[in-house]
């Protein structure tokens, strides 16, 4: 967990979730 960012690795895809509600692929 970094400064309000949670990074999840799905297979070969990295999904970064922003605590507010933004989704960055």
Secondary structure as a PSIPRED ss2 file (coil, helix, strand):
# PSIPRED VFORMAT (PSIPRED V4.0)

   1 X C   1.000  0.000  0.000
   2 X E   0.000  0.000  1.000
   3 X C   1.000  0.000  0.000
   4 X C   1.000  0.000  0.000
   5 X E   0.000  0.000  1.000
   6 X E   0.000  0.000  1.000
   7 X E   0.000  0.000  1.000
   8 X E   0.000  0.000  1.000
   9 X E   0.000  0.000  1.000
  10 X E   0.000  0.000  1.000
  11 X C   1.000  0.000  0.000
  12 X C   1.000  0.000  0.000
  13 X E   0.000  0.000  1.000
  14 X E   0.000  0.000  1.000
  15 X E   0.000  0.000  1.000
  16 X E   0.000  0.000  1.000
  17 X E   0.000  0.000  1.000
  18 X E   0.000  0.000  1.000
  19 X C   1.000  0.000  0.000
  20 X C   1.000  0.000  0.000
  21 X C   1.000  0.000  0.000
  22 X C   1.000  0.000  0.000
  23 X E   0.000  0.000  1.000
  24 X E   0.000  0.000  1.000
  25 X C   1.000  0.000  0.000
